[in-house]
Amino acid sequence: MERAVPDPRGWSGLDDIASLRTAKFPAFPFRPPFNADPQRRLTPADVGERLYEIDRASAENLLLALTDDGCNLGNLTRFTESLDELRGRARTILARYGDAFTCHTNVSHTGRTGSLDFTPGTSHGWTPMTFYGEDSGLVVVSDAEVGLFWTFGDY
């Protein structure tokens, strides 16, 4: 989360807030849990205790839902591609991690585990991972690498 290593395949990333990271906050915008010193370095436990495992279908939908605030699929109407084409793109991204990977998120739906619904009007919660008022993300973990996809809101 501190972006200390380059992408292993040389893929470029989008990091609009790279200039906001400092020695004081090297993982900005990510932060330790609220009960911890915000200047303390993140630990694997800090991250793991705030993520929930989800299935691959939910991960595909989450990748699409992360394209806008609100974390639902209602925002897809602004794209010219069909829903099937967009889902194909999400599958392409996840295929990068091979056949054996797990998906985790800080997004939750009350009473549900494993599978998430991102249709418009569906409410969700999240476990804060950043200094922002709202953040939603997906972490994909394979034997070879970890992928991190996130969106931030000021709510």
DSSP file (Angstrom, degrees, kcal/mol; ACC not computed):
  #  RESIDUE AA STRUCTURE BP1 BP2  ACC     N-H-->O    O-->H-N    N-H-->O    O-->H-N    TCO  KAPPA ALPHA  PHI   PSI    X-CA   Y-CA   Z-CA
    1    1 A M              0   0    0      0, 0.0    29,-0.2     0, 0.0   147,-0.0   0.000 360.0 360.0 360.0 -14.3    0.0    0.0    0.0
    2    2 A E        -     0   0    0     40,-0.1    26,-0.1    19,-0.0    19,-0.0   0.452 360.0-128.3 -88.1  -0.8    3.0    2.2    0.2
    3    3 A R        +     0   0    0      1,-0.1     4,-0.1    24,-0.1    24,-0.0   0.881  55.7 151.7  54.8  43.2    3.7    1.5   -3.5
    4    4 A A        +     0   0    0      2,-0.1    -1,-0.1     1,-0.0     0, 0.0   0.662  57.4  48.8 -79.0 -17.2    7.3    0.5   -2.6
    5    5 A V  S    S-     0   0    0      0, 0.0     2,-0.0     0, 0.0    -2,-0.0  -0.943  85.3-117.7-124.4 146.5    7.7   -1.9   -5.5
    6    6 A P        -     0   0    0      0, 0.0     6,-0.1     0, 0.0    -2,-0.1  -0.330  49.2 -78.6 -74.3 163.3    6.8   -1.4   -9.2
    7    7 A D    >   -     0   0    0      4,-0.3     3,-1.6     1,-0.2     6,-0.0  -0.424  40.1-132.4 -59.2 130.2    4.2   -3.5  -11.0
    8    8 A P  T 3  S+     0   0    0      0, 0.0    -1,-0.2     0, 0.0   137,-0.0   0.718 105.8  43.1 -63.8 -19.6    5.8   -6.8  -11.7
    9    9 A R  T 3  S-     0   0    0      2,-0.1     3,-0.1     3,-0.0    -2,-0.1   0.387 115.2-111.8-104.0   2.3    4.6   -6.7  -15.3
   10   10 A G    <   +     0   0    0     -3,-1.6     2,-0.1     1,-0.3    -3,-0.0   0.596  61.7 156.8  79.6   9.7    5.4   -3.1  -15.9
   11   11 A W        -     0   0    0      1,-0.1    -4,-0.3    -5,-0.0    -1,-0.3  -0.449  42.6-121.1 -68.1 140.3    1.8   -2.1  -16.1
   12   12 A S        -     0   0    0     -2,-0.1     2,-0.3    -3,-0.1    -1,-0.1  -0.534  26.6-150.4 -80.3 151.2    1.3    1.6  -15.4
   13   13 A G        -     0   0    0     -2,-0.2     2,-0.6     2,-0.0    -1,-0.0  -0.760  14.9-118.4-116.3 164.9   -1.0    2.5  -12.5
   14   14 A L        +     0   0    0     -2,-0.3     2,-0.2     1,-0.0    -2,-0.0  -0.926  37.9 162.2-103.9 121.2   -3.2    5.5  -11.8
   15   15 A D    >   +     0   0    0     -2,-0.6     3,-1.3     1,-0.1     4,-0.2  -0.666   7.2 169.2-142.2  81.3   -2.1    7.4   -8.7
   16   16 A D  T 3  S+     0   0    0      1,-0.3     3,-0.2    -2,-0.2    -1,-0.1   0.628  80.7  48.0 -69.8 -13.6   -3.6   10.9   -8.6
   17   17 A I  T >   +     0   0    0      1,-0.1     3,-2.1     2,-0.1     4,-0.4   0.149  69.3 117.9-115.4  19.8   -2.5   11.4   -5.0
   18   18 A A  G X  S+     0   0    0     -3,-1.3     3,-1.3     1,-0.3    -1,-0.1   0.845  73.0  60.4 -54.9 -35.3    1.1   10.3   -5.2
   19   19 A S  G 3  S+     0   0    0      1,-0.2    -1,-0.3    -3,-0.2    -2,-0.1   0.642  94.5  64.8 -70.5 -12.7    2.3   13.8   -4.2
   20   20 A L  G <  S+     0   0    0     -3,-2.1    -1,-0.2     8,-0.1     2,-0.2   0.597  77.8 100.3 -87.0 -11.3    0.4   13.5   -0.9
   21   21 A R    <   +     0   0    0     -3,-1.3     2,-0.3    -4,-0.4     6,-0.0  -0.562  51.0 172.4 -74.6 138.4    2.5   10.7    0.5
   22   22 A T        -     0   0    0      3,-1.0     6,-0.2    -2,-0.2     3,-0.1  -0.835  50.9 -97.3-135.8 172.9    5.1   11.9    2.9
   23   23 A A  S    S+     0   0    0     -2,-0.3    -1,-0.0     1,-0.2    -2,-0.0   0.838 126.9  52.8 -60.6 -31.6    7.6   10.3    5.3
   24   24 A K  S    S+     0   0    0      1,-0.3    -1,-0.2     2,-0.1    -3,-0.1   0.861 125.4  22.7 -71.2 -36.9    5.0   10.9    8.0
   25   25 A F  S >  S+     0   0    0      1,-0.1     3,-1.6    -5,-0.1    -3,-1.0  -0.634  71.5 165.1-130.1  71.6    2.3    9.1    6.0
   26   26 A P  T 3  S+     0   0    0      0, 0.0    -1,-0.1     0, 0.0    -5,-0.1   0.725  78.9  45.6 -67.2 -21.8    4.1    6.8    3.6
   27   27 A A  T >  S-     0   0    0      3,-0.2     3,-2.4     2,-0.1   -24,-0.1   0.308  94.6-174.6-101.4   8.5    0.9    4.7    2.8
   28   28 A F  T <   +     0   0    0     -3,-1.6    -7,-0.1     1,-0.4     3,-0.1  -0.157  66.4  26.8 -47.8 133.0   -1.3    7.8    2.3
   29   29 A P  T 3  S+     0   0    0      0, 0.0   102,-1.7     0, 0.0    -1,-0.4  -0.988 113.9  76.5 -89.9  -0.8   -4.3    7.6    1.9
   30   30 A F  B <   -A  130   0A   0     -3,-2.4   100,-0.3   -29,-0.2    -3,-0.2  -0.421  62.9-179.6 -73.4 147.7   -4.3    4.3    3.7
   31   31 A R        -     0   0    0     98,-2.3     3,-0.1    -2,-0.1     8,-0.1  -0.947  31.6 -96.6-143.0 159.6   -4.0    4.4    7.4
   32   32 A P        -     0   0    0      0, 0.0    10,-0.1     0, 0.0    -1,-0.0  -0.209  68.4 -66.2 -64.4 170.2   -3.9    2.1   10.5
   33   33 A P    >   -     0   0    0      0, 0.0     3,-2.2     0, 0.0    96,-0.1  -0.163  53.8-104.4 -56.3 157.9   -7.2    1.5   12.3
   34   34 A F  T 3  S+     0   0    0      1,-0.3     0, 0.0    94,-0.1     0, 0.0   0.768 119.6  58.9 -60.1 -28.1   -8.7    4.6   14.0
   35   35 A N  T 3  S+     0   0    0      2,-0.1    -1,-0.3     3,-0.0     2,-0.2   0.504  98.5  77.2 -80.8  -1.2   -7.6    3.4   17.5
   36   36 A A  S <  S-     0   0    0     -3,-2.2     0, 0.0     1,-0.1     0, 0.0  -0.652 101.2 -84.1-104.0 161.6   -3.9    3.4   16.4
   37   37 A D    >   -     0   0    0     -2,-0.2     3,-1.9     1,-0.2    -2,-0.1  -0.506  37.5-140.7 -60.9 121.2   -1.5    6.2   15.9
   38   38 A P  T 3  S+     0   0    0      0, 0.0    -1,-0.2     0, 0.0    -3,-0.0   0.665  99.9  56.4 -65.1 -14.1   -2.2    7.5   12.3
   39   39 A Q  T 3  S+     0   0    0     -8,-0.1     2,-0.1   -14,-0.1     3,-0.1   0.533  83.1 107.1 -92.9  -6.7    1.5    8.0   11.7
   40   40 A R  S <  S-     0   0    0     -3,-1.9     3,-0.1     1,-0.1    -4,-0.0  -0.445  81.5-103.0 -69.9 144.0    2.3    4.3   12.5
   41   41 A R        -     0   0    0     -2,-0.1    -1,-0.1     1,-0.1     2,-0.1  -0.355  41.2-102.3 -64.2 146.1    3.3    2.2    9.5
   42   42 A L        -     0   0    0    -12,-0.1    -1,-0.1   -10,-0.1   -40,-0.1  -0.407  36.6-156.4 -66.0 144.5    0.6   -0.2    8.3
   43   43 A T     >  -     0   0    0     -2,-0.1     4,-1.6     1,-0.1     5,-0.2  -0.818  30.7-109.9-115.4 161.4    0.9   -3.8    9.3
   44   44 A P  H  > S+     0   0    0      0, 0.0     4,-3.1     0, 0.0     5,-0.2   0.874 121.7  55.0 -56.4 -35.5   -0.5   -6.9    7.6
   45   45 A A  H  > S+     0   0    0      1,-0.2     4,-2.2     2,-0.2     5,-0.2   0.892 102.2  56.4 -65.1 -38.9   -2.8   -7.3   10.6
   46   46 A D  H  4 S+     0   0    0      1,-0.2     4,-0.2     2,-0.2    -1,-0.2   0.900 115.6  37.5 -57.4 -41.3   -4.1   -3.7   10.1
   47   47 A V  H >< S+     0   0    0     -4,-1.6     3,-1.5     1,-0.2     4,-0.3   0.939 115.2  52.2 -76.9 -49.3   -5.1   -4.6    6.6
   48   48 A G  H >< S+     0   0    0     -4,-3.1     3,-1.0     1,-0.3    -2,-0.2   0.818 103.0  57.4 -60.9 -34.7   -6.3   -8.1    7.2
   49   49 A E  T 3< S+     0   0    0     -4,-2.2    -1,-0.3     1,-0.2    -2,-0.1   0.611 108.7  47.4 -75.1  -9.3   -8.7   -7.3   10.1
   50   50 A R  T <  S+     0   0    0     -3,-1.5     2,-0.3    -4,-0.2    77,-0.3   0.310  98.5  82.8-112.6   7.7  -10.6   -4.8    7.9
   51   51 A L    <   -     0   0    0     -3,-1.0     2,-0.4    -4,-0.3    55,-0.2  -0.862  57.1-157.7-115.6 149.9  -11.1   -7.0    4.8
   52   52 A Y  E     -B  105   0B   0     53,-3.0    53,-2.4    -2,-0.3     2,-0.2  -0.963  24.5-116.6-122.9 139.3  -13.6   -9.7    4.0
   53   53 A E  E     -B  104   0B   0     -2,-0.4    61,-0.8    51,-0.2     2,-0.3  -0.560  35.9-176.2 -76.1 138.9  -13.2  -12.4    1.4
   54   54 A I  E     -Bc 103 114B   0     49,-2.5    49,-0.7    -2,-0.2    61,-0.2  -0.885  26.1-102.5-129.7 163.2  -15.6  -12.3   -1.5
   55   55 A D     >  -     0   0    0     59,-3.3     4,-1.9    -2,-0.3    61,-0.1  -0.298  36.9-103.9 -81.4 170.4  -16.3  -14.6   -4.5
   56   56 A R  H  > S+     0   0    0      1,-0.2     4,-2.5     2,-0.2     5,-0.2   0.860 118.6  55.6 -65.6 -38.0  -15.1  -13.9   -8.0
   57   57 A A  H  > S+     0   0    0      1,-0.2     4,-2.1     2,-0.2    -1,-0.2   0.916 109.6  47.5 -61.9 -41.1  -18.4  -12.8   -9.3
   58   58 A S  H  > S+     0   0    0     56,-0.2     4,-2.8     1,-0.2    -1,-0.2   0.882 109.4  54.2 -65.1 -37.7  -18.6  -10.2   -6.6
   59   59 A A  H  X S+     0   0    0     -4,-1.9     4,-2.4     2,-0.2    -2,-0.2   0.902 107.3  50.6 -64.0 -40.9  -15.0   -9.1   -7.4
   60   60 A E  H  X S+     0   0    0     -4,-2.5     4,-1.4     2,-0.2    -2,-0.2   0.951 113.9  44.4 -59.6 -48.8  -16.0   -8.6  -11.1
   61   61 A N  H  X S+     0   0    0     -4,-2.1     4,-2.7     1,-0.2    -2,-0.2   0.886 111.1  54.3 -63.7 -38.9  -19.0   -6.5  -10.0
   62   62 A L  H  X S+     0   0    0     -4,-2.8     4,-2.2     1,-0.2    -1,-0.2   0.904 102.8  56.1 -64.1 -41.1  -16.9   -4.6   -7.5
   63   63 A L  H  < S+     0   0    0     -4,-2.4    -1,-0.2     1,-0.2    -2,-0.2   0.901 113.1  42.5 -56.0 -39.8  -14.3   -3.7  -10.1
   64   64 A L  H >< S+     0   0    0     -4,-1.4     3,-1.5     1,-0.2    -2,-0.2   0.892 112.1  52.9 -73.2 -40.1  -17.2   -2.1  -12.1
   65   65 A A  H >< S+     0   0    0     -4,-2.7     3,-1.1     1,-0.3     7,-0.5   0.791  98.3  66.4 -66.4 -27.4  -18.8   -0.5   -9.1
   66   66 A L  T 3< S+     0   0    0     -4,-2.2    -1,-0.3     1,-0.2    -2,-0.2   0.528  76.8  87.2 -72.0  -4.5  -15.5    1.1   -8.1
   67   67 A T  T <  S+     0   0    0     -3,-1.5     2,-0.3    -5,-0.1    -1,-0.2   0.519 100.0  15.8 -75.4  -2.2  -15.7    3.3  -11.3
   68   68 A D  S X  S-     0   0    0     -3,-1.1     3,-1.2     4,-0.1     4,-0.2  -0.986  92.8 -79.6-160.0 162.4  -17.7    5.9   -9.4
   69   69 A D  T 3  S+     0   0    0     -2,-0.3     3,-0.3     1,-0.2     6,-0.1  -0.282 107.7  47.2 -60.9 154.8  -18.8    7.1   -6.0
   70   70 A G  T 3  S-     0   0    0      1,-0.2    -1,-0.2    -4,-0.0     3,-0.1   0.135  98.2-121.4  97.4 -19.9  -21.6    5.2   -4.4
   71   71 A C  S <  S+     0   0    0     -3,-1.2     2,-0.3    -6,-0.4    -1,-0.2   0.902  71.6 112.0  48.5  55.1  -20.1    1.7   -5.2
   72   72 A N  S >  S-     0   0    0     -7,-0.5     3,-0.7    -3,-0.3    47,-0.2  -0.920  77.9-109.1-143.7 174.1  -23.0    0.4   -7.3
   73   73 A L  G >  S+     0   0    0     45,-3.7     3,-1.4    -2,-0.3     4,-0.2   0.421  94.3  92.6 -87.5   2.7  -23.6   -0.5  -10.9
   74   74 A G  G >  S+     0   0    0     44,-0.3     3,-0.9     1,-0.3    -1,-0.2   0.752  77.0  64.8 -65.8 -23.4  -25.9    2.4  -11.6
   75   75 A N  G X  S+     0   0    0     -3,-0.7     3,-1.4     1,-0.2    -1,-0.3   0.573  78.1  85.2 -76.1  -8.9  -22.9    4.4  -12.8
   76   76 A L  G X   +     0   0    0     -3,-1.4     3,-1.7     1,-0.3    -1,-0.2   0.652  67.8  80.7 -71.5 -13.5  -22.3    2.1  -15.7
   77   77 A T  G <  S+     0   0    0     -3,-0.9    -1,-0.3     1,-0.3    -2,-0.1   0.718  82.0  65.4 -65.2 -18.7  -24.8    3.9  -17.9
   78   78 A R  G <  S+     0   0    0     -3,-1.4    -1,-0.3    -4,-0.1     2,-0.3   0.599  87.6  86.5 -79.9  -9.0  -22.2    6.6  -18.6
   79   79 A F  S <  S-     0   0    0     -3,-1.7     4,-0.1    -4,-0.1     7,-0.0  -0.644  71.6-144.6 -89.6 148.5  -20.1    4.1  -20.5
   80   80 A T  S    S+     0   0    0     -2,-0.3    -1,-0.1     2,-0.1     2,-0.1   0.719  76.7  89.3 -82.2 -21.3  -20.6    3.3  -24.2
   81   81 A E  S    S-     0   0    0      1,-0.1    -2,-0.1    -5,-0.1     2,-0.0  -0.392  84.6-109.7 -74.0 153.4  -19.8   -0.3  -23.7
   82   82 A S     >  -     0   0    0      1,-0.1     4,-2.4    -2,-0.1     5,-0.2  -0.307  30.4-105.6 -74.5 165.8  -22.5   -2.8  -22.9
   83   83 A L  H  > S+     0   0    0      1,-0.2     4,-2.7     2,-0.2     5,-0.2   0.887 123.1  53.7 -60.1 -38.9  -22.6   -4.5  -19.5
   84   84 A D  H  > S+     0   0    0      2,-0.2     4,-2.1     1,-0.2    -1,-0.2   0.908 108.8  48.6 -63.1 -41.3  -21.3   -7.7  -21.0
   85   85 A E  H  > S+     0   0    0      2,-0.2     4,-1.8     1,-0.2    -2,-0.2   0.910 112.3  48.6 -64.6 -41.5  -18.3   -5.9  -22.5
   86   86 A L  H  X S+     0   0    0     -4,-2.4     4,-2.1     2,-0.2    -2,-0.2   0.910 110.5  50.3 -65.4 -42.1  -17.6   -4.2  -19.2
   87   87 A R  H  X S+     0   0    0     -4,-2.7     4,-2.5     1,-0.2    -1,-0.2   0.886 107.5  55.4 -62.5 -37.4  -17.8   -7.5  -17.3
   88   88 A G  H  X S+     0   0    0     -4,-2.1     4,-2.0     1,-0.2    -1,-0.2   0.885 106.8  50.1 -61.1 -39.0  -15.4   -9.0  -19.9
   89   89 A R  H  X S+     0   0    0     -4,-1.8     4,-2.1     2,-0.2    -1,-0.2   0.895 109.3  50.7 -66.7 -39.9  -12.9   -6.2  -19.1
   90   90 A A  H  X S+     0   0    0     -4,-2.1     4,-2.3     1,-0.2    -2,-0.2   0.915 110.0  50.5 -63.2 -41.7  -13.3   -6.9  -15.4
   91   91 A R  H  X S+     0   0    0     -4,-2.5     4,-2.3     1,-0.2    -2,-0.2   0.878 107.4  54.8 -63.0 -37.5  -12.6  -10.7  -16.1
   92   92 A T  H  X S+     0   0    0     -4,-2.0     4,-0.9     2,-0.2    -1,-0.2   0.923 108.2  48.4 -61.6 -44.0   -9.5   -9.7  -18.1
   93   93 A I  H >< S+     0   0    0     -4,-2.1     3,-0.8     1,-0.2     4,-0.3   0.937 114.0  45.6 -61.2 -46.4   -8.2   -7.8  -15.1
   94   94 A L  H >< S+     0   0    0     -4,-2.3     3,-1.7     1,-0.2    -1,-0.2   0.816 102.1  66.1 -68.8 -29.2   -8.8  -10.7  -12.8
   95   95 A A  H >< S+     0   0    0     -4,-2.3     3,-2.1     1,-0.3    -1,-0.2   0.772  84.3  75.2 -62.9 -24.5   -7.3  -13.2  -15.3
   96   96 A R  T << S+     0   0    0     -4,-0.9    -1,-0.3    -3,-0.8    -2,-0.2   0.805  90.7  56.8 -53.6 -30.6   -4.0  -11.5  -14.7
   97   97 A Y  T <  S-     0   0    0     -3,-1.7    -1,-0.3     1,-0.3     3,-0.3   0.320 107.2-129.5 -90.5   7.5   -3.8  -13.2  -11.3
   98   98 A G    <   -     0   0    0     -3,-2.1    -1,-0.3     1,-0.2     3,-0.1  -0.356  41.6 -54.4  81.0-159.8   -4.2  -16.8  -12.8
   99   99 A D  S    S+     0   0    0      1,-0.2     2,-0.8    -3,-0.1    -1,-0.2   0.728 121.5  61.1 -92.3 -24.7   -6.6  -19.4  -11.7
  100  100 A A  S    S+     0   0    0     -3,-0.3    43,-0.5     2,-0.0     2,-0.3  -0.786  72.2 119.6-111.9  90.1   -5.8  -19.6   -8.0
  101  101 A F  E     - D   0 142B   0     -2,-0.8     2,-0.3    41,-0.2    41,-0.2  -0.963  46.1-139.6-142.8 160.8   -6.4  -16.2   -6.3
  102  102 A T  E     - D   0 141B   0     39,-2.4    39,-2.8    -2,-0.3     2,-0.4  -0.891  12.8-143.8-120.1 155.4   -8.6  -14.8   -3.6
  103  103 A C  E     -BD  54 140B   0    -49,-0.7   -49,-2.5    -2,-0.3     2,-0.3  -0.946  17.3-179.3-122.4 139.6  -10.5  -11.6   -3.5
  104  104 A H  E     +BD  53 139B   0     35,-2.5    35,-3.1    -2,-0.4     2,-0.3  -0.971   0.8 178.7-138.7 150.1  -11.0   -9.4   -0.5
  105  105 A T  E     -BD  52 138B   0    -53,-2.4   -53,-3.0    -2,-0.3    33,-0.2  -0.970  35.9-138.5-146.9 160.3  -12.8   -6.1    0.2
  106  106 A N  S    S+     0   0    0     31,-0.7    21,-2.3    -2,-0.3     2,-0.3   0.340  79.4 101.3 -96.7   3.3  -13.7   -3.6    2.9
  107  107 A V  E     +F  126   0C   0     30,-0.5     2,-0.3    19,-0.2    19,-0.3  -0.699  51.9 178.9 -89.2 138.8  -17.2   -3.3    1.5
  108  108 A S  E     -F  125   0C   0     17,-2.7    17,-3.2    -2,-0.3     2,-0.4  -0.959  25.3-148.8-139.2 157.3  -20.0   -5.2    3.2
  109  109 A H    >   -     0   0    0      3,-0.4     3,-2.2    -2,-0.3    15,-0.1  -0.996  42.2-100.9-122.1 132.0  -23.7   -5.8    3.0
  110  110 A T  T 3  S+     0   0    0     -2,-0.4     3,-0.1     1,-0.3    13,-0.0  -0.254 103.6   5.4 -55.3 128.0  -25.5   -6.4    6.3
  111  111 A G  T 3  S+     0   0    0      1,-0.2     2,-0.4     0, 0.0    -1,-0.3   0.485 109.3 102.2  80.9   3.0  -26.2  -10.1    6.8
  112  112 A R    <   +     0   0    0     -3,-2.2    -3,-0.4     2,-0.0     2,-0.3  -0.924  41.6 178.7-122.8 145.6  -24.3  -11.3    3.8
  113  113 A T        +     0   0    0     -2,-0.4     2,-1.3    -3,-0.1   -59,-0.1  -0.983  65.0  12.0-137.2 152.2  -20.9  -12.9    3.3
  114  114 A G  B    S+c   54   0B   0    -61,-0.8   -59,-3.3    -2,-0.3     2,-0.4  -0.198 115.8  59.1  83.5 -46.0  -19.0  -14.2    0.3
  115  115 A S        -     0   0    0     -2,-1.3     2,-0.4   -61,-0.2   -59,-0.0  -0.967  66.1-162.6-124.5 133.5  -21.3  -12.6   -2.3
  116  116 A L        -     0   0    0     -2,-0.4     2,-0.5   -61,-0.1   -55,-0.1  -0.892  10.5-144.5-118.0 146.2  -22.1   -8.9   -2.8
  117  117 A D        +     0   0    0     -2,-0.4   -59,-0.0     6,-0.1    -2,-0.0  -0.937  17.5 175.1-109.1 123.7  -24.9   -7.2   -4.6
  118  118 A F        +     0   0    0     -2,-0.5   -45,-3.7   -46,-0.1   -44,-0.3   0.117  30.7 134.4-115.7  20.1  -24.0   -3.9   -6.3
  119  119 A T  S >  S-     0   0    0    -47,-0.2     3,-2.0   -46,-0.1    -2,-0.1  -0.365  71.0 -82.4 -67.8 151.7  -27.3   -3.2   -8.1
  120  120 A P  T 3  S+     0   0    0      0, 0.0    -1,-0.1     0, 0.0     3,-0.1  -0.221 117.5  27.6 -55.1 140.7  -28.6    0.4   -7.8
  121  121 A G  T 3  S+     0   0    0      1,-0.3     2,-0.5    -3,-0.1    -2,-0.1   0.287  87.1 126.5  90.2 -10.2  -30.4    1.0   -4.6
  122  122 A T    <   -     0   0    0     -3,-2.0    -1,-0.3     1,-0.0     2,-0.3  -0.690  53.9-140.3 -81.8 127.1  -28.6   -1.6   -2.7
  123  123 A S        +     0   0    0     -2,-0.5     2,-0.3    -3,-0.1   -13,-0.2  -0.613  24.9 175.4 -88.5 149.1  -27.1   -0.2    0.5
  124  124 A H        -     0   0    0     -2,-0.3     2,-0.2   -15,-0.1   -15,-0.2  -0.955  16.6-148.7-143.9 163.3  -23.7   -1.2    1.7
  125  125 A G  E     -F  108   0C   0    -17,-3.2   -17,-2.7    -2,-0.3     2,-0.3  -0.667  11.7-154.1-120.6-179.6  -21.3   -0.4    4.4
  126  126 A W  E     -F  107   0C   0    -19,-0.3   -19,-0.2    -2,-0.2    10,-0.1  -0.991  21.1-121.9-155.0 154.9  -17.5   -0.4    4.6
  127  127 A T        -     0   0    0    -21,-2.3   -77,-0.0    -2,-0.3     7,-0.0  -0.908  45.7-113.7 -97.0 117.2  -14.7   -0.7    7.0
  128  128 A P        +     0   0    0      0, 0.0   -94,-0.1     0, 0.0     8,-0.1  -0.240  43.1 165.7 -58.3 133.6  -12.7    2.5    6.7
  129  129 A M        +     0   0    0      3,-0.1   -98,-2.3   -96,-0.1     2,-0.2   0.418  59.2  44.0-120.9  -7.5   -9.1    2.0    5.4
  130  130 A T  B    S-A   30   0A   0   -100,-0.3  -100,-0.2     2,-0.3     5,-0.1  -0.680  86.5-101.8-132.8 179.9   -8.1    5.5    4.6
  131  131 A F  S    S+     0   0    0   -102,-1.7  -101,-0.1    -2,-0.2     2,-0.1   0.536  91.4  98.5 -80.5  -8.7   -8.2    9.1    5.7
  132  132 A Y  S    S-     0   0    0   -103,-0.2    -2,-0.3     1,-0.1    22,-0.2  -0.341  86.1-115.5 -79.4 162.2  -11.1    9.8    3.4
  133  133 A G  S    S+     0   0    0     20,-0.5     2,-0.3     1,-0.2    21,-0.2   0.795 100.1  14.7 -67.8 -29.8  -14.7    9.9    4.5
  134  134 A E  E     + E   0 153B   0     19,-2.1    19,-3.3     2,-0.0     2,-0.3  -0.995  67.4 171.5-144.8 140.0  -15.6    6.9    2.3
  135  135 A D  E     - E   0 152B   0     -2,-0.3     2,-0.4    17,-0.2    17,-0.2  -0.984   7.3-173.5-148.9 142.4  -13.4    4.3    0.6
  136  136 A S  E     + E   0 151B   0     15,-2.0    15,-2.3    -2,-0.3     2,-0.3  -0.998  18.4 164.7-135.1 136.8  -14.2    1.1   -1.2
  137  137 A G  E     - E   0 150B   0     -2,-0.4   -31,-0.7    13,-0.2   -30,-0.5  -0.956  30.7-140.2-152.3 168.9  -11.7   -1.3   -2.5
  138  138 A L  E     -DE 105 149B   0     11,-2.9    11,-2.7    -2,-0.3     2,-0.5  -0.999  11.9-165.6-131.5 131.9  -10.7   -4.7   -3.8
  139  139 A V  E     -DE 104 148B   0    -35,-3.1   -35,-2.5    -2,-0.4     2,-0.5  -0.987   6.3-164.5-118.0 124.5   -7.6   -6.6   -3.0
  140  140 A V  E     -DE 103 147B   0      7,-2.4     7,-3.1    -2,-0.5     2,-0.5  -0.943   7.4-166.7-111.7 127.4   -6.7   -9.6   -5.2
  141  141 A V  E     +DE 102 146B   0    -39,-2.8   -39,-2.4    -2,-0.5     2,-0.2  -0.957  14.4 161.9-122.8 122.5   -4.1  -12.0   -3.9
  142  142 A S  E     -D  101   0B   0      3,-2.8   -41,-0.2    -2,-0.5   -44,-0.1  -0.715  55.0 -96.6-121.3 178.5   -2.3  -14.8   -5.8
  143  143 A D  S    S+     0   0    0    -43,-0.5     3,-0.1    -2,-0.2   -42,-0.1   0.794 123.3  38.5 -64.2 -27.0    0.8  -16.7   -5.1
  144  144 A A  S    S-     0   0    0      1,-0.2     2,-0.3   -47,-0.2    -1,-0.2   0.749 123.1  -4.1 -98.6 -27.3    2.8  -14.3   -7.2
  145  145 A E        -     0   0    0    -48,-0.1    -3,-2.8     2,-0.0     2,-0.4  -0.970  52.3-124.0-160.5 170.5    1.3  -10.8   -6.6
  146  146 A V  E     -E  141   0B   0     -2,-0.3     2,-0.4    -5,-0.2    -5,-0.2  -0.992  21.2-156.5-125.3 131.2   -1.2   -8.6   -4.9
  147  147 A G  E     -E  140   0B   0     -7,-3.1    -7,-2.4    -2,-0.4     2,-0.4  -0.887   4.7-163.4-109.2 141.7   -3.5   -6.3   -6.8
  148  148 A L  E     +E  139   0B   0     -2,-0.4     2,-0.4    -9,-0.2    -9,-0.2  -0.984  10.0 176.0-129.9 121.5   -5.1   -3.2   -5.2
  149  149 A F  E     +E  138   0B   0    -11,-2.7   -11,-2.9    -2,-0.4     2,-0.3  -0.994  16.2 166.1-127.0 125.5   -8.1   -1.3   -6.7
  150  150 A W  E     -E  137   0B   0     -2,-0.4     2,-0.3   -13,-0.2   -13,-0.2  -0.974  24.1-164.7-144.4 151.8   -9.6    1.5   -4.7
  151  151 A T  E     -E  136   0B   0    -15,-2.3   -15,-2.0    -2,-0.3     2,-0.4  -0.978  15.2-152.5-132.6 150.6  -11.9    4.5   -4.9
  152  152 A F  E     -E  135   0B   0     -2,-0.3     2,-0.3   -17,-0.2   -17,-0.2  -0.953   9.2-173.5-127.4 141.3  -12.3    7.4   -2.5
  153  153 A G  E     -E  134   0B   0    -19,-3.3   -19,-2.1    -2,-0.4   -20,-0.5  -0.914  25.3-138.7-128.6 159.1  -15.1    9.7   -1.6
  154  154 A D              0   0    0     -2,-0.3   -19,-0.1   -21,-0.2    -2,-0.0   0.108 360.0 360.0-102.2  21.0  -15.4   12.7    0.7
  155  155 A Y              0   0    0    -21,-0.1    -1,-0.2   -23,-0.0   -23,-0.0   0.506 360.0 360.0 -63.0 360.0  -18.7   11.8    2.3
